[in-house]
Amino acid sequence: VQLVESGGGLVQAGGSLTLSCTASGLNFKLSDMGWYRQEPGKQRELVAAITRGGSTNYDDSVTGRFTISRDNAKNTVALQMNSLKPEGTAVYYCHAVIAGRGPPYIYWGRGTRVTVSS
C-alpha cells in the first residue's frame, strides 16, 4: 500500500493550496480517508476526514476554510485549503483506514510540508 502526497509548499497567509493524495495497493472505495498535520514537537492531529460513503468532518480550526474530497475513479483524496493562517504550518499526512475482520488496517503517507508565512 502506498499513499503519496503532493501539493505542499510555501504560501502567504490568506492564500490557498490544494493537497492531493494518490493511493495504490488498496481498495480505495472501501477506505475511509483523512488528512492529518503535525507541527514540530507536537502530536499529529486530524484536519479533515471523508468516509467511503462521502461523509466529511473537520477540525473546528479549519471548518469553513478547508474542503476534503475524494475521487474513487482516480484513487485520490484532495484537501483544498483556503484562507491559510501561519498556524497552519505543518507537515500534512494522508491517512487511510480499511475495516478488517479484526482491527482496522491503517496506512500513512510520508507527508508534504506546508509553510504559511505571515
Secondary structure, DSSP 8 states (H G I E B T S, - for coil): -EEEEE--EEEETT--EEEEEEEESS-GGG-EEEEEEE-TTS--EEEEEE-TT--EEE-TTTTTTEEEEEETTTTEEEEEE-S--GGG-EEEEEEEEE--SSS-EEEE---EEEEEE-
